[in-house]
Amino acid sequence: MNVPNTAPELFTWEFATDPYPAYAWLRENSPVHKTKLPSGVEAWLVTRYADARQALADTRLSKNPVHHSEDAHAKGKTGIPGERSANLMTHLLNIDPPDHTRLRRLVSKAFTPRRVAEFEPRVQELADRLIDRFAGTGEADLIHEFAFPLPIYAICDLLGVPREDQDDFRDWAGMMIRHGGGPRGGVARSVKKMRGYLAELIHRKRLDPGDDLISDLIRASDHGEHLTENEAAAMCFVLLFAGFETTINLIGNGTYALLRNPAQRSLLQDSIQRKDHRLLETGIEELLRFDGPVEMATWRYATQPLVIGGQRITQGEPVLVVLAAADRDPARFDEPATLDLSRTDNPHLGYGHGIHYCLGAPLARLEGRIALATLLTRLPDIQLAATPDELRWRGGLIMRGLRTLPIAFTPPQ
């Protein structure tokens, strides 16, 4: 990795392709770094592992955009595109205790480990069905034909979206993916359509509940408290938004990393063939650390003056914790730029830390394990069908993922 000698230019297409040299420079020279984002908003970037863990758990950094010191116009440039206009702000990514504590406890009653574990056969069925569609051709775009539809259909099934409506969700999600780093108008329209559909679906399930996550969210109560319909809609929205794109990127980035590290990929294939899934378990964690699906944690705002990494942050200033930089910090990880699927000392921050640790992480891990194991088993000689410099990464702050991933393989007999 060639670390620049001078301050790197951030948020260019070159940076999006490989941000790690720039992050290495920031960790070494300006670990808590103030920058102007492409939107025009100024924010602090936290890049060292120890500082990142501190910031993720610091109660003086609020998730609520009301604490942003900028004017209303600038406030509209933070957070998830379209959530303000669609009245979807009351979800776990935007609130603090005690409201966060109440909502997370209610949602946790529905989003249980048992429900996730019971979902494994359905995820396996989806993975096989999607591969069946392109296996005979010997080539595919792994993002659009596999990594994208798998988590969309999975989260729709989990929530209880009827099968006949799931293609609408795929269209709305596709709009969010295509335009997430550019003009926000198309995203906002998709969010508004999704919001309207979810409100109607939640109303129907209140009258006729089923065995699905939305029905469980409606039934969940804590000391007599229930989710309001608006809270339930916002929670379903964030499960969709956070759930599908992180898993797309986990599958896409993970496959790409394996294709560029053939020795590690071979070890993983051999272990899967022997039905020894220990390397798959540690391997998913290493892929989350090495080139994870979430580049930066979602927005935080200082509610009072504080110091992070020796840098004074003023009340009202936004802070973005750069998970991708922290997870390659040599002060915490040995040989951080090396992919080692057997790495066990691996407390990565890929799904956050503290009270805002990703609620859907178990589902994303399950989908990632099944997707990679199925790909490597059914298409054992899978290869990259493009040079790395031909690939394009989606622009944007929070997520890190490929636009396309062309692959080639021998069609199964």
N, C-alpha and C positions, 0 to 999 in steps of 0.2 A: 504494500500500500504506500503510495507516494503522498506524504503529508505536505501540503503547500508551505512555502517559506513565509508568505505574507497572509494577511487576513483574507480568507476565501470569500468569493461571491456566493451568496446563498440564494436558493429558490430559483435557480436557472434550470433548464432542461438537463444540462450536464450534471448539476447537483442532484436532481431527482434520480438520474441513472445510478449514481454512486455517491451518496452523501457522506460515506464513512471517512474519507480523508479530511473533509472539511470539519467533521465532528471531532476528529483526532486533534486538529489544530485548535479548535475551541476548547477542548478539555485541557490542553496544555497551556494555552495562552490567555483565554478569556472564558473560564468555565461557566460563569453566569453572565450572559452576553445580551445586551440590549440591541434589538434590531427592528427595522421597519419591515413588516410583512408585505406580501404582494397586495393585500387589501388596503394598505395604508395605515393599518393599526400598528402601534408600537408595542412590543412585548419583550419580556426577558426569557431567554432560553437557558435552561439548566441542563448541563451536559455530563457532569461527573456522577458516578454511581451513588456515592455517599450523600451528596447534595440532593440527588433525585429522590432517594428514599425518604430523606428528611422532608422535602417539599411535598411529596405525595401524602404524607401523614400529618402535615402541619395544619392545625385547626385555624390558624390565622390566614390561611389561603382558602377562600370561599369558592364554591362551585357556582354560586348564584350570580348571574350577570348583572344584577342590580348594583353590585359593588364595583362595577367597572367605572372608573372616573371619567371616561370619555362621554361625549354627547350621544344622544339617541341614535344618530346616524351611524356612528362608530360601533355602538352596541349591537346594531343589526348585522354587523360584519363578523361577529363571533358566534360560536355555537354551531348547531346543525342548520344548514340552509332550509328555510321555510318553516321551521318549527314555531317561530313567533307568530307569523301570520295565520298559521293553522291552529293556534291555541294549544300547542303541545309542549309547553315549557315545564310542566310539573312532573318531571321524571327524575330518575336517580342521578343522572349526569348533571343536573342543574340545581340541586338543592342540598342543604346542609342539615345537620341535626338541629332540633329534634324531628323535623319533618322527614329527613332522610332515614332516620332510624325507624320511624313508624312505617314508611313505605317499604323499606327493604325487608323488614320483618314480615309484613303482609305478603310481599311477593315471594319471599323465601318459602312461605308455607305452601305455595303452589308450584314453584320451580325447584322441586326436590331432587336429590341425587337418584332416588328410586325412579322418578319419572324419566330422567335422562337415561338411566341404565336400560329401562324398558324400551327405549326408543332405538336401541342398537339394531335390531333386525330391520326396521324400516330404513335406516340410513344405509345399511348394507344392500337392501333391495334397490334403493335409489342409485347407489354407486354402480351396481351391476347393470341396471337398466340404461343408464347414461352411456356407459362404455359399450354396451351392445349396439348403440346407435351408430358409433363410428368405428368400431373394432375392425370391421371388414374392409375399410378403406385404406388402412396403412398410414393414415395421417389425420391430424386434427389440430384445432386451436384449443388447447387444454383449458384456457380461461373460459371461453364462451360456450364450449360444448360439455364441460365437466365441472370446473371449479365454481363457475357462476350459478348454474341451475341447481347443483346439489344442495347448498345451504338454503337457497330460496325455498325450494319445495319442502325441505326438511323443517324449516321454521314455520312455514305455513301449516304443515301437518300438525306440528306440535301445538300451535296456537288454536287450531280448529277451523282454519279457513277451508271452506268446501273445495273439493278438487276442481270443480268447474270454474271457480274464481281465481285459481292460483296463477294462471297465465297473465291475468291483469296485474297481479303483484310482481310477476317477473318483468313486465313492461315498465312498471313504475320504478322498480329497483334498477333496471337497466338505465333509465333516464338519470337516476341519482349517481350511478357509477360513471356514466359517460360525461356528465357535466359537473361532477363534484369539485373539480379543481378550476372550473372556468365560470362562465356566466351562471348565476344562481337562479335565474328566472325559471328555466325548465325544471330544475330540482324543486323549486317552491311549488310549481303546479302539480308535480307528482306527489309531493308531501300532502298537499291539500286534498287530492283525490284519495290518497291512502287514509287520511284522517277521516274523511267522510264515510268511506267504506267501513273503517274500524268502528266508528260510532254506531253505525247501523247494525253491524255484526254483534257488538256488545249488547245492544238493546235486544236483539233476537235471542241471544243466549241467556239473558236474564229471564226471558219468558220460557225458554226451552233449553236448559243447560245440558251439556254433554260431557264426555270424558276427554277433555282437552284443557289446555293451559288457560285460555280465556275464561272458560267456565270455572276453573279452579281459582282464578284471580277474583272473579265475582263472588265466589263462596267464601274466600279467605276472610277471616276476621281476627281481630286482636283486641281483647277487652271491649268487645262490642263495636269496634271500629271496622269499617269496610272501606275499600277503595271507592271513590266517587267515579262516575262514568268518565269524567274528564281525566282523572288519574289513571284509570284502567286503559283508556285510549292512548294516553301518553306513554304508559308503560309498555303496551303492545308495540307502539311505534318504535320505541328505543330498542326493544328486543329485536325487532326486525332490522332496524338501521344498523345497530352495533353488531347484531348477530350474523347477518349475512356477509357484510363486507369484510369483517375480520377473518371469517372462515374462507372466503374466496382467496384472500391474500395469504393465509396460512397454507392452503393447498398449492397455490400458484408459486409463491416464493419458495416454499419447501421443496416442491418438485424441481424448480430451477436450481436451487442449491445442490440437490442431489445429482442432477445431470452435470453440474460443473465440478462435482467432487466424486468421480467414478469409484474410487477405492471405498469411500464411505457408503456409497449407494450399493456396492457389491456386498459389503458386510451386512447391510440391512436386508437385502434380498435373501441372502443365505440364511439369516436368522429367522425371517418370516417363513421360508420354505421348511425349516426345521420345526415350525410352530413354537418357536421361542420368542415371545413378544417383549422380552426385557429391553432389547435394543430399540424397539419401536417406541416403548414408553419413554426412555431417556432421550431418544432421538427427536421426538416431538418437542420436548422441552428445549433441546439444543437448537432446533430450527426456529423456535420462538425467540430465542436469544440472538441467534446469528444474523437473521434478516427477517425480523418479525413483522406481523401484519399491521401493527400500530406504531407509527414512527414517533408521534408525540402524544402524551396524555391530553385529555380534553382540558379546556380552559379553566384556569384558576385566577382569582383576583385577591390582592392583598387587602384585608380588612383593617389593617394597621401597619405602621412602618415595621419592617423586620429585616433581618440579615440572613442571606443564604450564601454559603461559600465565600464569606467575606464581603459580599456585595450588598449594599443597602437598597432595599426595595421600598418605594413610596406607596402609601395607602392609595388603593384604587388602581394600581398598575396590574396589567395582566401578566401571568407567568405560565409558560409552556415547558413542561418537563419532557426532555427529549429522551424517550425510552431507548431509541436506537443507539444513541451516543452512550448512555449509561451502561447498556448491556454489552458494550465493547470496551469498557474501561479496564485497562491493564492493571489498575490498582486493585481490582476485584476479581478479574478472570484471567487465568493463565492462558497465554496465546489466544487472545480474544478474537483475532481475525481468522483463526483456524476452525473449521467445522469438525467437531469431534462428537459423534452421535453417542458415544459411551460416557460423555461428561456427566459426572454425578454431583459435583460441587457446583450447583447451577441455580442459585436463587435469582433468576432473571426477573425483570420487571415487565415482561411482555404483556401481562394482563393487569398491570398496576400493582398497587400496594396500599394497605390501610383500609379504611372503611369503604372506599370506592373501588376496591378490588372487583374485577369483572364478574358479575353474577352468572353470566353465561359461559364462563371459561370451561366448565366440565363438558358442556355440549360441544363447544368448538374443538376441544381436545379429542372427543369421541369421533367427530366428523373427520378431523384431520387424520387420525390413526386409520380409520376405515378407508378413507380416500386413498392415502398413500399405499397402504398394504394391498388394496385391490388393484391399483394401477400397476404396482411392481410385480404382482402375481400374474395378472392377466395379460400384461404387455411387457414381458420381461426384458426385451431389448429396446425399450423406449429410448429415443435419442432426441436431442434438441435439433430442430429443423431450421435454425436461423443462427446467425452469429450474434454474440452478445450485444454488439454495437447496433444491430438492426432492431433490437427490442426497444419498446417505449414504455416508460413507467407513467402511471397516472399522476398528474399534478395534484397539489393539495397539501394541507398541513398535517392532518391527523393520521391518515392512513397511508400505508406504503404497499403498492401492488402493481403488477404488470397489466398493461392494456391487453396484450395478447401473449401467448406462449405456444408457437408452432412446434409440434412434435411429429416424429415419424417412428414407425415400428413395423414389424412383420405381422401381417394379419393372422390371427389364430386360425388353425385348421378347423 
